[in-house]
Amino acid sequence: MDQTLSLQTVPAWFVVLPDTDAAAPLARAVLPYSHRTLCHASGRPWIVGRWAPDAMVVGEHGDTRVAVTGEHAVTPWQARRASAAVAGSRSPDALDRAADWPGSFHLVVSRGGDVHVQGCAVGLRRVFRTTATTATPSGTALVNVAADRADVLAELTGAELDPCRVAFALLTHGAPYPWAGEPLWRGLYAVPGGHRLTLTADGRARTACRWSPPDPVLPLAEGAVRLREALVEAVGIRTRGRDLISTDLGGLDSTAVCCAAARGEAKVVAYTAGAHDVAGDDVYWARRTVGALEGAVEHHVVSAADMALTFDGIDTLADVLDTPSIAIVDRNRRMGIVELAAARGSGLHLTGLGGDELLAGTPARLHTLLLRHPRTAARAVRGYAAKYQWARRETLGQLLDRRGYASWAERVARELTAPESPPEEPLLDWAVASRMPPWATADAVAVVRERLSGGPAAPPRGRNRGEHRELVAMDSISQWARHIGQMAAPLGIGLSAPYYDTRVIDAALAVRTGERITPWRYKPLIVEAMRGVVPEASRTRATKANATLEEEAGLRDHRRALLALCEDSRLARLGLVDARVLRDWCRRSLTAETGSCLLHATIACEVWLRSREMTPRPATGHGTTGYGTR
């Protein structure tokens, strides 16, 4: 792999260096590729990289520095005030109290020789770290360094690809927590969402949890008010000061975002994708919404015939992503609208990604609710069982199972090559069990099984099955938004997903489980929250379109492109995939639910490995980060 691909081609990134002379060789290595540098009070390089002139807000107080980058409304005065508050306290928690701002952003602090780096509550604003050995006048030293992109950090430190981690990325339904979304280079690690990374001057690094989800105790009515305030605020800080922005206008979640944007001063241009499925009703509901808004939104419907199908161009994609992404299988479909928005003049595109897992939640929450409110939980379970045709025996088995997360992970390790769970399996367990695909080699299966079942048991992401399942889903889907943003960045347009703001997440998760998650109403929290924001003509919509037909048609139309990926497969070179079995699978007639979806993770890895072989092309301009940095 080319060791300067991302350093040369990615329009926006940053590297965070500790306040020590031992980091000087890393600073010298990264400076030729960077456009901007911020320094510690000592004068040593602190944050180095590429970002737009106004993308990093910095405050100083004494020897304390605070830098904020992302989607926010923080002023230099507020940053200075935060740096003064941090300088006057020894507690790391003072940082969160001083920087309790709305939005989604990275926060970097230099104080007294220590450096603190943090993203958001879930996986949208990621932080990666690694340890490098540098030469010093007295010998060598170990230096911990961080960055917002894994590929930039890998190239800077010369890290090698780790085939064992690539094997994990082949798992259907994604790798279990905490392995999901990990960087694929040896020695690189992702800081978990909701955690803070601290780099010390003596070369050490430590992480600490700084955010936990709230207890679900608020009644729906009160929670709806809080969610409306948080979501309107989140959209407002993104649209304020802009002349024109664009939005998706499809399902209920993106409708809420679009309508919130229409309350601001920026011109709103909304896009709705047509569907091949006659039951797909996004266009109908979008037109009702736009009509009721009475000219507040410029609306464009992209016909189904003009929307790319799944797998379109899959053998020619060359986006520079820092980790594989299953969003790549729909890359041209998703990016078609973003490209139209960029051509229309939008610098920011708002999406409803994140709404499903936050607003609909997961029935797995009922596992815990059963202990506290058995009648409410039992009634809801019966409703979900009827709605999704869950078998009584399996439903009771999951509901009464009290085994912990470690036990569940061990079972996944044992059953890696078992058949996939049926679509009607109850959703009350820790997660849908991951499997290795049929084309994975025995070596790949052995590597994954050993790692899943060996070593210290990882704690779950949440305090119970439901909380764990929701947070893991947010981590996963937020990375879709992050990767689509990386695809969009070269166009000069940022992708924004306000449902992943910490304040929005807090507002939604604080609502009582039985009122937020129910089989009897469709997303009741957002329905109630959007009174007065979304027109009554569409506020209570209870349907959701999907792209099943687009995937099945795409498999037929783009089968040759899929087969081309099987030729000289990079995964086969690594000994992880049997190319013959994969080729045979791609030739089959597959359904979206039971067949082609198993291809997604493998295709994502294969395309990513090939994209890393590109000839570097220097980035033009400073651009934006792929997730809305201003």
C-alpha positions as CSV (number, residue, x, y, z in Angstrom):
1,M,0.0,0.0,0.0
2,D,1.2,3.5,-0.8
3,Q,2.3,5.1,2.5
4,T,1.4,8.6,1.5
5,L,-2.0,8.1,-0.2
6,S,-4.2,9.7,2.4
7,L,-1.7,12.3,3.6
8,Q,-1.5,13.6,0.0
9,T,-5.1,13.2,-1.2
10,V,-7.5,13.7,1.7
11,P,-8.7,17.3,1.8
12,A,-9.1,17.5,5.6
13,W,-7.5,15.7,8.6
14,F,-5.6,16.5,11.7
15,V,-2.9,14.8,13.9
16,V,-2.5,15.6,17.6
17,L,1.0,15.5,19.1
18,P,2.0,15.3,22.8
19,D,4.0,18.2,24.4
20,T,7.4,16.5,24.3
21,D,10.6,16.8,22.2
22,A,10.3,13.1,21.5
23,A,7.4,13.9,19.1
24,A,9.6,16.2,17.0
25,P,10.4,13.5,14.4
26,L,6.6,12.9,13.9
27,A,6.0,16.6,13.5
28,R,8.8,16.8,10.9
29,A,7.3,13.8,9.0
30,V,3.8,15.2,8.9
31,L,4.5,18.9,8.2
32,P,5.3,18.5,4.5
33,Y,1.7,17.3,3.9
34,S,-0.1,19.8,6.2
35,H,-1.5,23.2,5.6
36,R,-1.9,24.4,9.2
37,T,-0.2,24.0,12.6
38,L,-1.2,24.9,16.1
39,C,1.3,24.9,18.9
40,H,1.4,24.1,22.6
41,A,2.3,26.9,25.0
42,S,5.8,25.5,24.8
43,G,6.0,26.2,21.1
44,R,6.1,22.5,20.1
45,P,3.6,21.4,17.4
46,W,0.3,20.4,18.9
47,I,-2.3,20.0,16.1
48,V,-1.0,19.6,12.6
49,G,-3.0,18.9,9.4
50,R,-5.3,20.2,6.8
51,W,-8.5,22.2,7.5
52,A,-10.3,25.2,6.2
53,P,-9.2,28.6,7.7
54,D,-12.2,28.9,10.0
55,A,-12.6,25.2,10.8
56,M,-10.7,25.3,14.1
57,V,-11.7,27.6,16.9
58,V,-9.0,28.1,19.5
59,G,-9.0,29.6,23.0
60,E,-6.0,30.3,25.2
61,H,-5.5,31.0,28.9
62,G,-2.0,30.8,30.3
63,D,-0.4,27.6,29.2
64,T,-3.8,26.0,28.4
65,R,-5.1,25.7,24.9
66,V,-8.6,24.5,23.7
67,A,-9.4,23.7,20.1
68,V,-12.8,22.9,18.7
69,T,-13.6,21.6,15.2
70,G,-16.8,20.3,13.8
71,E,-20.4,21.5,13.7
72,H,-21.0,24.0,16.5
73,A,-21.5,27.6,17.3
74,V,-18.6,28.1,19.6
75,T,-16.9,31.5,19.4
76,P,-13.3,32.3,20.2
77,W,-14.5,34.0,23.3
78,Q,-16.3,30.9,24.5
79,A,-13.2,28.8,23.7
80,R,-11.1,31.2,25.8
81,R,-13.6,31.0,28.6
82,A,-13.4,27.2,28.5
83,S,-9.6,27.2,28.5
84,A,-9.7,29.4,31.6
85,A,-12.1,27.0,33.3
86,V,-10.0,24.0,32.4
87,A,-6.8,25.7,33.5
88,G,-8.3,26.4,37.0
89,S,-9.3,22.8,37.7
90,R,-7.4,19.6,38.2
91,S,-10.4,17.4,37.3
92,P,-10.6,16.2,33.7
93,D,-14.4,16.4,34.0
94,A,-14.0,20.2,34.1
95,L,-13.4,19.9,30.4
96,D,-16.9,18.5,29.8
97,R,-18.5,21.1,32.0
98,A,-16.7,24.0,30.3
99,A,-17.4,22.6,26.8
100,D,-21.1,21.7,27.2
101,W,-21.9,23.1,23.8
102,P,-24.6,21.9,21.3
103,G,-23.4,20.3,18.1
104,S,-21.0,17.6,17.1
105,F,-17.3,18.2,17.3
106,H,-13.8,17.1,18.2
107,L,-12.3,18.8,21.3
108,V,-8.6,19.0,21.9
109,V,-7.0,20.4,25.0
110,S,-3.3,21.1,25.9
111,R,-2.8,21.7,29.6
112,G,0.2,21.3,31.8
113,G,2.0,18.9,29.5
114,D,-1.0,16.7,29.0
115,V,-3.2,16.6,25.9
116,H,-6.8,15.5,25.9
117,V,-8.6,14.5,22.7
118,Q,-12.3,13.5,22.4
119,G,-15.0,13.1,19.8
120,C,-18.7,12.6,20.4
121,A,-20.9,10.1,22.2
122,V,-21.0,7.6,19.3
123,G,-18.8,6.8,16.3
124,L,-19.3,9.9,14.1
125,R,-16.3,11.9,15.4
126,R,-13.7,9.2,15.8
127,V,-10.3,9.4,17.5
128,F,-7.5,7.0,16.7
129,R,-4.2,6.5,18.5
130,T,-1.0,4.6,18.1
131,T,2.4,4.4,19.7
132,A,5.5,5.2,17.6
133,T,9.2,4.8,18.4
134,T,11.2,8.0,17.7
135,A,14.9,8.8,17.7
136,T,16.1,11.2,20.4
137,P,19.6,12.6,21.2
138,S,19.7,10.1,24.1
139,G,18.4,7.1,22.1
140,T,14.8,6.2,21.4
141,A,11.5,7.1,22.9
142,L,7.9,5.8,22.8
143,V,5.5,8.5,21.7
144,N,1.7,8.2,21.6
145,V,0.0,10.2,18.9
146,A,-3.6,10.6,17.8
147,A,-5.6,11.6,14.7
148,D,-9.1,11.9,13.4
149,R,-8.4,9.4,10.5
150,A,-6.9,6.0,10.9
151,D,-5.2,6.0,7.4
152,V,-3.4,9.3,8.1
153,L,-2.1,7.9,11.4
154,A,-1.0,4.6,9.8
155,E,0.9,6.4,7.0
156,L,2.5,8.8,9.4
157,T,3.9,5.9,11.6
158,G,4.5,3.3,8.9
159,A,2.0,0.9,10.4
160,E,1.4,-2.4,8.5
161,L,-1.9,-3.9,7.4
162,D,-3.1,-6.6,9.9
163,P,-4.8,-9.5,8.0
164,C,-6.3,-10.7,11.3
165,R,-8.2,-7.5,11.6
166,V,-9.3,-7.7,8.0
167,A,-10.7,-11.1,8.7
168,F,-12.8,-9.6,11.4
169,A,-14.2,-7.1,9.0
170,L,-15.6,-9.9,6.8
171,L,-18.2,-10.9,9.5
172,T,-21.8,-10.6,8.4
173,H,-23.8,-8.1,10.4
174,G,-20.5,-6.5,11.5
175,A,-18.0,-7.5,14.1
176,P,-19.3,-7.5,17.6
177,Y,-18.4,-4.7,20.0
178,P,-15.6,-3.8,20.8
179,W,-14.0,-5.0,17.5
180,A,-16.5,-3.3,15.2
181,G,-15.0,-0.5,13.1
182,E,-11.4,-1.0,14.4
183,P,-8.6,0.3,12.2
184,L,-7.1,-2.4,10.0
185,W,-3.4,-1.6,10.7
186,R,-1.3,-3.2,13.4
187,G,-0.8,-1.1,16.5
188,L,-3.7,1.3,15.8
189,Y,-6.6,1.6,18.1
190,A,-9.9,3.5,18.1
191,V,-11.0,5.4,21.1
192,P,-14.5,4.2,22.0
193,G,-17.4,6.7,21.6
194,G,-18.0,8.7,24.7
195,H,-14.4,8.3,25.9
196,R,-11.5,10.8,26.3
197,L,-7.9,10.1,25.2
198,T,-5.1,11.6,27.3
199,L,-1.6,11.8,25.9
200,T,1.1,12.5,28.5
201,A,4.5,14.1,28.0
202,D,6.3,11.0,29.2
203,G,4.9,8.9,26.3
204,R,1.9,7.3,27.9
205,A,-1.7,7.2,26.8
206,R,-4.9,6.4,28.7
207,T,-8.6,6.5,27.9
208,A,-11.5,7.2,30.3
209,C,-15.2,7.2,29.9
210,R,-16.7,10.7,29.9
211,W,-20.3,10.1,28.8
212,S,-22.9,7.6,29.8
213,P,-26.5,7.4,28.4
214,P,-29.2,8.8,30.7
215,D,-31.7,6.6,32.6
216,P,-34.9,6.3,30.7
217,V,-37.2,8.0,33.3
218,L,-38.9,10.9,31.5
219,P,-42.5,10.6,30.3
220,L,-43.1,10.9,26.6
221,A,-44.6,14.4,26.7
222,E,-41.6,15.9,28.6
223,G,-39.1,14.0,26.5
224,A,-40.8,15.2,23.3
225,V,-40.3,18.8,24.4
226,R,-36.6,18.2,25.1
227,L,-36.0,16.3,21.9
228,R,-37.7,19.1,19.8
229,E,-35.5,21.7,21.5
230,A,-32.4,19.7,21.0
231,L,-33.1,18.8,17.4
232,V,-34.1,22.3,16.3
233,E,-31.0,23.6,18.1
234,A,-28.8,21.0,16.4
235,V,-30.1,21.9,12.9
236,G,-30.0,25.6,13.7
237,I,-26.3,25.8,14.5
238,R,-25.6,24.0,11.2
239,T,-27.7,26.3,9.0
240,R,-27.0,29.6,10.7
241,G,-24.9,31.9,8.6
242,R,-25.4,29.9,5.4
243,D,-27.2,31.2,2.3
244,L,-28.2,27.7,1.0
245,I,-28.2,24.2,2.4
246,S,-29.6,20.9,1.2
247,T,-31.4,18.1,2.9
248,D,-32.8,14.6,2.3
249,L,-36.6,14.5,2.4
250,G,-37.6,10.9,2.5
251,G,-38.7,9.2,5.7
252,L,-40.1,10.6,9.0
253,D,-36.6,11.3,10.4
254,S,-35.3,13.3,7.4
255,T,-38.6,15.1,7.2
256,A,-38.1,16.3,10.8
257,V,-34.6,17.6,10.0
258,C,-35.8,19.2,6.7
259,C,-38.7,21.0,8.4
260,A,-36.4,22.2,11.3
261,A,-34.0,23.6,8.7
262,A,-36.9,25.4,6.9
263,R,-37.4,27.5,10.1
264,G,-34.0,29.1,9.6
265,E,-32.8,31.9,7.3
266,A,-30.9,29.6,4.8
267,K,-32.6,28.6,1.6
268,V,-33.5,24.9,1.9
269,V,-33.2,22.6,-1.2
270,A,-34.7,19.2,-0.5
271,Y,-34.2,16.0,-2.5
272,T,-36.4,12.9,-2.5
273,A,-35.4,9.6,-4.2
274,G,-38.0,7.7,-6.2
275,A,-38.4,4.0,-5.6
276,H,-38.9,1.1,-7.9
277,D,-41.2,-0.5,-5.3
278,V,-44.8,0.6,-5.9
279,A,-45.2,0.5,-2.2
280,G,-42.5,3.0,-1.7
281,D,-44.3,6.2,-0.7
282,D,-41.5,8.7,0.1
283,V,-42.4,10.9,-2.8
284,Y,-46.1,11.1,-1.9
285,W,-45.3,12.1,1.7
286,A,-42.5,14.5,0.7
287,R,-44.9,16.4,-1.7
288,R,-47.5,16.6,1.1
289,T,-44.8,18.1,3.4
290,V,-43.5,20.6,0.8
291,G,-47.0,21.7,-0.1
292,A,-47.9,22.4,3.5
293,L,-44.6,24.4,4.0
294,E,-46.0,26.8,1.3
295,G,-42.8,27.6,-0.6
296,A,-40.3,27.4,2.2
297,V,-38.5,24.5,0.5
298,E,-37.2,24.1,-3.0
299,H,-38.0,20.4,-3.7
300,H,-36.5,18.0,-6.3
301,V,-37.7,14.5,-6.9
302,V,-35.1,12.2,-8.5
303,S,-37.0,9.5,-10.4
304,A,-36.2,5.9,-9.7
305,A,-34.9,5.5,-13.2
306,D,-32.3,8.2,-12.5
307,M,-31.1,6.7,-9.2
308,A,-28.2,4.3,-9.3
309,L,-29.0,0.7,-8.2
310,T,-27.1,-1.1,-5.5
311,F,-23.6,-2.3,-6.6
312,D,-23.4,0.3,-9.4
313,G,-19.8,0.9,-10.4
314,I,-18.6,-1.3,-7.5
315,D,-15.5,-2.5,-9.5
316,T,-14.3,1.1,-10.3
317,L,-14.8,3.0,-7.0
318,A,-11.8,4.8,-5.7
319,D,-12.9,6.8,-2.6
320,V,-10.2,7.2,0.0
321,L,-11.8,5.9,3.2
322,D,-9.9,5.2,6.4
323,T,-11.8,2.0,7.1
324,P,-13.9,-0.3,5.0
325,S,-17.6,0.7,4.8
326,I,-20.6,-1.3,3.7
327,A,-22.1,2.0,2.6
328,I,-19.9,1.4,-0.4
329,V,-22.3,-1.0,-2.0
330,D,-24.8,1.8,-2.3
331,R,-22.2,4.5,-2.9
332,N,-23.4,5.8,-6.3
333,R,-27.0,5.6,-5.2
334,R,-26.3,7.7,-2.0
335,M,-23.8,10.0,-3.6
336,G,-26.1,10.8,-6.6
337,I,-28.2,13.1,-4.5
338,V,-25.2,14.6,-2.7
339,E,-23.6,15.4,-6.1
340,L,-26.8,17.1,-7.2
341,A,-26.8,19.1,-4.0
342,A,-23.2,20.2,-4.5
343,A,-23.9,21.2,-8.1
344,R,-26.9,23.3,-6.8
345,G,-24.4,25.2,-4.6
346,S,-24.9,23.6,-1.3
347,G,-22.0,23.4,1.1
348,L,-23.8,21.3,3.6
349,H,-26.3,18.4,3.2
350,L,-28.4,17.3,6.1
351,T,-29.5,13.7,6.5
352,G,-31.8,11.8,8.7
353,L,-29.3,9.0,9.4
354,G,-29.4,8.0,13.0
355,G,-33.1,8.4,13.5
356,D,-34.1,4.7,13.2
357,E,-31.9,3.4,16.1
358,L,-32.6,6.4,18.3
359,L,-36.3,6.9,17.7
360,A,-37.6,3.4,17.0
361,G,-35.1,1.9,19.4
362,T,-34.8,-1.9,19.9
363,P,-37.3,-4.3,21.4
364,A,-34.2,-5.7,23.3
365,R,-35.0,-2.9,25.8
366,L,-38.0,-5.0,26.9
367,H,-35.6,-7.6,28.3
368,T,-34.8,-5.2,31.2
369,L,-38.3,-3.6,31.3
370,L,-39.7,-7.1,32.1
371,L,-38.1,-7.0,35.5
372,R,-39.5,-3.6,36.4
373,H,-42.8,-3.4,34.6
374,P,-43.7,-7.0,33.6
375,R,-47.2,-6.3,32.4
376,T,-46.1,-3.5,30.1
377,A,-43.1,-5.5,28.8
378,A,-45.1,-8.7,28.2
379,R,-47.8,-6.8,26.3
380,A,-45.2,-5.1,24.1
381,V,-43.4,-8.4,23.4
382,R,-46.7,-10.0,22.3
383,G,-47.2,-7.1,19.9
384,Y,-43.7,-7.4,18.4
385,A,-44.1,-11.2,18.1
386,A,-47.3,-10.7,16.1
387,K,-45.9,-7.9,14.0
388,Y,-42.6,-9.7,13.1
389,Q,-43.9,-13.3,13.3
390,W,-41.5,-14.3,16.1
391,A,-41.8,-17.9,17.1
392,R,-43.1,-18.3,20.7
393,R,-40.4,-20.7,21.8
394,E,-37.5,-18.5,20.6
395,T,-39.1,-15.4,21.9
396,L,-39.5,-16.8,25.4
397,G,-36.0,-18.3,25.2
398,Q,-34.4,-14.9,24.6
399,L,-36.6,-13.1,27.0
400,L,-35.8,-15.4,29.9
401,D,-32.1,-15.7,29.0
402,R,-30.0,-13.8,31.7
403,R,-26.6,-14.7,30.5
404,G,-24.1,-11.9,30.2
405,Y,-22.3,-10.4,27.2
406,A,-19.2,-12.4,27.5
407,S,-21.3,-15.6,27.3
408,W,-23.0,-14.3,24.2
409,A,-19.7,-13.5,22.5
410,E,-18.4,-17.0,23.3
411,R,-21.5,-18.5,21.7
412,V,-20.9,-16.4,18.6
413,A,-17.3,-17.7,18.5
414,R,-18.5,-21.3,18.6
415,E,-21.1,-20.7,15.9
416,L,-19.2,-18.7,13.4
417,T,-19.9,-21.1,10.5
418,A,-23.5,-22.0,11.5
419,P,-26.3,-20.9,9.2
420,E,-27.5,-17.3,9.3
421,S,-30.2,-16.5,11.8
422,P,-33.6,-16.4,10.0
423,P,-35.2,-13.0,9.3
424,E,-38.0,-13.7,11.8
425,E,-35.6,-14.3,14.7
426,P,-36.6,-12.3,17.8
427,L,-34.7,-9.1,18.5
428,L,-34.3,-9.5,22.2
429,D,-30.7,-10.7,22.4
430,W,-27.4,-8.7,22.7
431,A,-27.2,-8.5,18.9
432,V,-27.8,-10.4,15.8
433,A,-25.1,-13.1,15.8
434,S,-22.3,-12.5,13.4
435,R,-21.2,-15.2,11.0
436,M,-18.2,-15.7,8.8
437,P,-19.4,-15.8,5.1
438,P,-19.4,-19.1,3.2
439,W,-16.3,-18.1,1.2
440,A,-14.1,-17.3,4.2
441,T,-11.2,-19.7,4.4
442,A,-10.6,-22.0,7.4
443,D,-7.6,-19.8,8.4
444,A,-9.8,-16.7,8.5
445,V,-12.5,-18.5,10.6
446,A,-9.8,-19.7,13.0
447,V,-8.3,-16.2,13.5
448,V,-11.7,-14.7,14.2
449,R,-12.8,-17.5,16.6
450,E,-9.5,-17.4,18.5
451,R,-9.8,-13.6,19.0
452,L,-13.4,-13.7,20.0
453,S,-13.0,-16.4,22.5
454,G,-9.5,-15.6,23.8
455,G,-8.2,-12.8,26.1
456,P,-10.1,-10.8,28.7
457,A,-13.8,-10.5,28.2
458,A,-14.9,-7.1,26.9
459,P,-17.7,-5.3,28.8
460,P,-20.8,-4.5,26.8
461,R,-21.4,-1.1,25.3
462,G,-24.4,-0.5,27.5
463,R,-25.7,-1.4,30.9
464,N,-28.2,-4.0,29.5
465,R,-29.1,-5.7,26.3
466,G,-31.3,-3.0,25.0
467,E,-28.9,-0.1,25.8
468,H,-26.0,-2.1,24.4
469,R,-27.8,-2.9,21.2
470,E,-28.9,0.7,20.6
471,L,-25.5,2.2,21.2
472,V,-23.7,-0.4,19.0
473,A,-26.2,0.4,16.3
474,M,-25.5,4.1,16.6
475,D,-21.8,3.5,16.5
476,S,-22.2,1.4,13.4
477,I,-24.6,3.6,11.4
478,S,-22.9,6.8,12.4
479,Q,-19.8,5.4,10.6
480,W,-21.9,5.2,7.5
481,A,-22.5,8.9,7.8
482,R,-18.8,9.5,8.5
483,H,-17.8,7.5,5.4
484,I,-20.4,9.1,3.1
485,G,-19.0,12.4,4.4
486,Q,-15.5,11.2,3.4
487,M,-16.8,10.4,-0.1
488,A,-18.5,13.9,-0.3
489,A,-15.5,15.9,1.0
490,P,-13.7,16.2,-2.4
491,L,-16.9,17.8,-3.8
492,G,-16.6,20.6,-1.2
493,I,-19.8,19.6,0.6
494,G,-20.2,18.3,4.1
495,L,-22.6,15.7,5.2
496,S,-24.4,16.4,8.5
497,A,-26.3,13.9,10.7
498,P,-27.8,15.9,13.7
499,Y,-29.4,12.9,15.3
500,Y,-25.9,11.9,16.4
501,D,-25.4,15.1,18.5
502,T,-24.9,14.2,22.1
503,R,-27.7,16.5,23.3
504,V,-30.1,14.9,20.8
505,I,-29.1,11.4,21.9
506,D,-29.5,12.3,25.6
507,A,-33.0,13.8,25.0
508,A,-34.2,10.7,23.2
509,L,-32.7,8.0,25.5
510,A,-34.0,9.7,28.6
511,V,-37.6,8.8,27.6
512,R,-39.3,5.8,29.3
513,T,-38.7,2.6,27.4
514,G,-42.3,1.6,27.2
515,E,-43.3,4.9,25.7
516,R,-40.4,5.3,23.2
517,I,-40.3,1.7,22.1
518,T,-43.7,0.2,21.2
519,P,-45.2,-2.0,18.5
520,W,-48.4,0.0,18.6
521,R,-47.1,3.3,17.3
522,Y,-44.5,4.2,14.7
523,K,-41.7,6.3,16.4
524,P,-44.0,8.1,18.8
525,L,-41.3,10.2,20.3
526,I,-40.5,12.1,17.1
527,V,-44.2,12.3,16.2
528,E,-44.9,14.1,19.4
529,A,-41.7,16.1,19.3
530,M,-42.4,17.6,15.9
531,R,-45.7,19.2,16.7
532,G,-45.5,22.7,15.3
533,V,-42.4,21.9,13.3
534,V,-43.5,19.2,10.8
535,P,-46.8,20.0,9.1
536,E,-49.8,18.0,10.3
537,A,-50.2,16.7,6.8
538,S,-47.2,14.4,7.3
539,R,-46.2,14.5,11.0
540,T,-48.0,11.2,11.8
541,R,-46.8,9.2,8.9
542,A,-46.4,5.6,9.9
543,T,-44.7,4.0,6.9
544,K,-41.1,3.5,5.9
545,A,-39.8,2.7,2.4
546,N,-36.8,0.4,1.8
547,A,-34.5,-0.4,-1.1
548,T,-35.0,-4.1,-1.4
549,L,-35.9,-4.0,-5.0
550,E,-33.0,-1.7,-5.8
551,E,-30.6,-4.2,-4.3
552,E,-32.0,-7.3,-6.1
553,A,-32.2,-5.4,-9.4
554,G,-28.7,-4.1,-8.8
555,L,-27.3,-7.6,-8.3
556,R,-28.7,-8.6,-11.7
557,D,-27.6,-5.5,-13.5
558,H,-24.1,-5.3,-12.0
559,R,-23.2,-8.9,-11.6
560,R,-20.3,-8.5,-14.1
561,A,-18.8,-5.8,-11.8
562,L,-19.1,-8.1,-8.8
563,L,-17.5,-10.9,-10.6
564,A,-14.6,-8.5,-11.7
565,L,-13.9,-8.0,-8.0
566,C,-13.4,-11.8,-7.7
567,E,-10.6,-11.7,-10.2
568,D,-7.2,-11.3,-8.5
569,S,-9.0,-10.8,-5.2
570,R,-6.9,-8.9,-2.7
571,L,-8.7,-10.8,0.1
572,A,-7.8,-14.0,-1.6
573,R,-4.1,-12.9,-1.7
574,L,-4.3,-12.5,2.0
575,G,-5.6,-16.0,2.4
576,L,-8.9,-14.9,3.8
577,V,-11.3,-15.7,1.0
578,D,-11.8,-18.6,-1.4
579,A,-12.3,-16.7,-4.6
580,R,-14.0,-19.6,-6.3
581,V,-16.7,-19.9,-3.7
582,L,-17.2,-16.1,-3.7
583,R,-17.5,-16.1,-7.5
584,D,-20.1,-18.9,-7.4
585,W,-22.1,-17.0,-4.8
586,C,-22.0,-13.8,-7.0
587,R,-23.5,-15.8,-9.8
588,R,-26.5,-16.9,-7.8
589,S,-30.0,-15.4,-7.9
590,L,-30.1,-13.9,-4.4
591,T,-32.7,-12.0,-2.3
592,A,-31.7,-8.9,-0.4
593,E,-32.8,-10.4,3.0
594,T,-31.1,-13.8,2.7
595,G,-28.3,-13.7,0.2
596,S,-26.9,-10.5,-1.3
597,C,-26.6,-8.8,2.2
598,L,-23.9,-11.4,3.1
599,L,-21.8,-9.9,0.3
600,H,-21.7,-6.4,1.7
601,A,-18.9,-6.7,4.3
602,T,-16.7,-8.7,1.9
603,I,-17.2,-6.2,-1.0
604,A,-16.5,-3.3,1.4
605,C,-13.1,-4.9,2.3
606,E,-12.2,-5.8,-1.3
607,V,-13.0,-2.3,-2.6
608,W,-11.2,-0.7,0.3
609,L,-8.0,-2.8,-0.2
610,R,-8.0,-1.9,-3.9
611,S,-8.6,1.8,-3.3
612,R,-5.5,1.8,-1.1
613,E,-3.4,0.9,-4.2
614,M,-4.3,4.2,-6.0
615,T,-1.6,6.5,-7.2
616,P,-1.7,9.5,-4.9
617,R,-3.2,12.7,-6.2
618,P,-2.5,15.8,-4.3
619,A,-5.6,17.3,-2.6
620,T,-6.8,20.6,-4.1
621,G,-7.7,23.2,-1.6
622,H,-8.6,22.8,2.0
623,G,-12.1,21.4,1.6
624,T,-14.2,20.4,4.5
625,T,-14.1,17.3,6.6
626,G,-16.5,14.7,5.4
627,Y,-18.9,15.3,8.3
628,G,-19.6,18.9,8.3
629,T,-16.6,20.8,9.7
630,R,-17.1,24.5,8.9
